[in-house]
Amino acid sequence: MGTEAEPTRSKIRTWVTPSRVGWLGTAAVVLLLALPIYVRGPGDHEMAICGNALATDLDFWAGPSDGNYWEIAYRSCNSKRIDRIGKAVGVLSITVLTVTLLAARGRRDGTADDSRT
């Protein structure tokens, strides 16, 4: 007539749920896309903002004060934007894969995070 206690789950397995991993991945993607991108123009010793991964702002380089460096800044900024978008796509794909594996593990163990009820 003894009752069996459920096996205790580790703290890491308790904390790592599909919804938390999804939120963390979403936050990382938003930060990657929204944080400003800094590039250095020719002859500059400081980095200047050229926008973010979603929008470009090259007004700083358009003036003819020391020469028109717009084309060089455009290439440099676009390469960093493409790199940032690639990182965001990578984080998104890893997040989707991890959430899928965690959800499958939860269903297999019988501890699915059922938020429909």
NORCOR-V661611 format. One record per residue. N is the residue number from 1. RES is the residue in one small letter. PHI is phi in radians with two decimals (999 if undefined). PSI is psi in radians with two decimals (* if undefined). OMEGA is omega in whole degrees, 0 to 359 (* if undefined). Layout:
n:N res:RES phi:PHI psi:PSI omega:OMEGA
n:N res:RES phi:PHI psi:PSI omega:OMEGA
This chain:
n:1 res:m phi:999 psi:0.39 omega:180
n:2 res:g phi:-1.45 psi:2.55 omega:176
n:3 res:t phi:-1.72 psi:2.43 omega:180
n:4 res:e phi:-1.65 psi:2.31 omega:178
n:5 res:a phi:-1.39 psi:2.56 omega:177
n:6 res:e phi:-1.17 psi:2.53 omega:178
n:7 res:p phi:-1.10 psi:2.37 omega:181
n:8 res:t phi:-1.34 psi:2.42 omega:179
n:9 res:r phi:-1.61 psi:2.60 omega:179
n:10 res:s phi:-1.19 psi:2.81 omega:181
n:11 res:k phi:-1.11 psi:-0.61 omega:180
n:12 res:i phi:-1.18 psi:-0.77 omega:180
n:13 res:r phi:-1.18 psi:-0.48 omega:177
n:14 res:t phi:-1.27 psi:-0.70 omega:183
n:15 res:w phi:-1.34 psi:-0.63 omega:185
n:16 res:v phi:-1.46 psi:1.69 omega:177
n:17 res:t phi:-2.00 psi:2.78 omega:180
n:18 res:p phi:-1.02 psi:-0.67 omega:182
n:19 res:s phi:-1.20 psi:-0.69 omega:179
n:20 res:r phi:-1.18 psi:-0.70 omega:177
n:21 res:v phi:-1.14 psi:-0.68 omega:178
n:22 res:g phi:-1.09 psi:-0.77 omega:178
n:23 res:w phi:-1.13 psi:-0.72 omega:179
n:24 res:l phi:-1.12 psi:-0.75 omega:177
n:25 res:g phi:-1.13 psi:-0.69 omega:178
n:26 res:t phi:-1.11 psi:-0.75 omega:179
n:27 res:a phi:-1.10 psi:-0.69 omega:180
n:28 res:a phi:-1.14 psi:-0.72 omega:179
n:29 res:v phi:-1.15 psi:-0.74 omega:179
n:30 res:v phi:-1.09 psi:-0.74 omega:178
n:31 res:l phi:-1.13 psi:-0.73 omega:179
n:32 res:l phi:-1.08 psi:-0.63 omega:182
n:33 res:l phi:-1.44 psi:-0.47 omega:187
n:34 res:a phi:-1.71 psi:-0.42 omega:182
n:35 res:l phi:-1.18 psi:2.54 omega:182
n:36 res:p phi:-1.20 psi:2.66 omega:178
n:37 res:i phi:-1.84 psi:2.30 omega:180
n:38 res:y phi:-1.90 psi:2.31 omega:175
n:39 res:v phi:-2.28 psi:2.75 omega:179
n:40 res:r phi:-1.89 psi:2.18 omega:178
n:41 res:g phi:-1.43 psi:2.90 omega:179
n:42 res:p phi:-1.08 psi:2.25 omega:180
n:43 res:g phi:1.42 psi:-0.09 omega:179
n:44 res:d phi:-1.49 psi:2.50 omega:176
n:45 res:h phi:-1.80 psi:-0.11 omega:180
n:46 res:e phi:-2.09 psi:2.66 omega:177
n:47 res:m phi:-1.46 psi:2.51 omega:178
n:48 res:a phi:-2.17 psi:2.62 omega:181
n:49 res:i phi:-1.35 psi:2.34 omega:176
n:50 res:c phi:-2.06 psi:0.37 omega:180
n:51 res:g phi:1.95 psi:-2.69 omega:175
n:52 res:n phi:-2.32 psi:-2.94 omega:184
n:53 res:a phi:-1.21 psi:-0.30 omega:183
n:54 res:l phi:-1.75 psi:-0.42 omega:183
n:55 res:a phi:-2.53 psi:2.52 omega:180
n:56 res:t phi:-1.91 psi:2.40 omega:176
n:57 res:d phi:-2.31 psi:1.75 omega:183
n:58 res:l phi:-1.90 psi:0.49 omega:180
n:59 res:d phi:-1.13 psi:-0.51 omega:181
n:60 res:f phi:-1.10 psi:-0.56 omega:184
n:61 res:w phi:-1.72 psi:0.00 omega:186
n:62 res:a phi:-1.42 psi:-0.30 omega:184
n:63 res:g phi:-1.35 psi:2.59 omega:181
n:64 res:p phi:-1.56 psi:0.54 omega:184
n:65 res:s phi:-1.16 psi:-0.95 omega:178
n:66 res:d phi:-1.93 psi:0.09 omega:185
n:67 res:g phi:2.22 psi:2.77 omega:182
n:68 res:n phi:-1.56 psi:1.80 omega:181
n:69 res:y phi:-1.75 psi:0.34 omega:185
n:70 res:w phi:-1.07 psi:-0.76 omega:183
n:71 res:e phi:-1.12 psi:-0.75 omega:179
n:72 res:i phi:-1.16 psi:-0.75 omega:178
n:73 res:a phi:-1.15 psi:-0.66 omega:179
n:74 res:y phi:-1.08 psi:-0.78 omega:179
n:75 res:r phi:-1.14 psi:-0.78 omega:181
n:76 res:s phi:-1.13 psi:-0.78 omega:180
n:77 res:c phi:-1.15 psi:-0.73 omega:180
n:78 res:n phi:-1.14 psi:-0.64 omega:178
n:79 res:s phi:-1.14 psi:-0.68 omega:178
n:80 res:k phi:-1.24 psi:-0.60 omega:177
n:81 res:r phi:-1.14 psi:-0.77 omega:179
n:82 res:i phi:-1.11 psi:-0.70 omega:177
n:83 res:d phi:-1.09 psi:-0.75 omega:181
n:84 res:r phi:-1.17 psi:-0.70 omega:178
n:85 res:i phi:-1.17 psi:-0.68 omega:176
n:86 res:g phi:-1.07 psi:-0.72 omega:177
n:87 res:k phi:-1.11 psi:-0.70 omega:179
n:88 res:a phi:-1.13 psi:-0.71 omega:178
n:89 res:v phi:-1.14 psi:-0.68 omega:177
n:90 res:g phi:-1.10 psi:-0.78 omega:178
n:91 res:v phi:-1.12 psi:-0.70 omega:179
n:92 res:l phi:-1.10 psi:-0.76 omega:181
n:93 res:s phi:-1.19 psi:-0.68 omega:177
n:94 res:i phi:-1.15 psi:-0.65 omega:178
n:95 res:t phi:-1.12 psi:-0.80 omega:180
n:96 res:v phi:-1.10 psi:-0.75 omega:179
n:97 res:l phi:-1.10 psi:-0.77 omega:181
n:98 res:t phi:-1.14 psi:-0.75 omega:179
n:99 res:v phi:-1.10 psi:-0.70 omega:178
n:100 res:t phi:-1.11 psi:-0.78 omega:179
n:101 res:l phi:-1.16 psi:-0.69 omega:178
n:102 res:l phi:-1.18 psi:-0.67 omega:178
n:103 res:a phi:-1.16 psi:-0.70 omega:178
n:104 res:a phi:-1.16 psi:-0.68 omega:178
n:105 res:r phi:-1.12 psi:-0.70 omega:179
n:106 res:g phi:-1.13 psi:-0.68 omega:178
n:107 res:r phi:-1.23 psi:-0.64 omega:180
n:108 res:r phi:-1.19 psi:-0.69 omega:180
n:109 res:d phi:-1.40 psi:-0.22 omega:181
n:110 res:g phi:1.44 psi:0.32 omega:180
n:111 res:t phi:-2.07 psi:0.76 omega:182
n:112 res:a phi:-1.12 psi:2.47 omega:179
n:113 res:d phi:-1.41 psi:1.54 omega:184
n:114 res:d phi:-1.56 psi:1.71 omega:181
n:115 res:s phi:-1.67 psi:0.12 omega:181
n:116 res:r phi:-1.43 psi:-0.27 omega:184
n:117 res:t phi:-1.58 psi:* omega:*
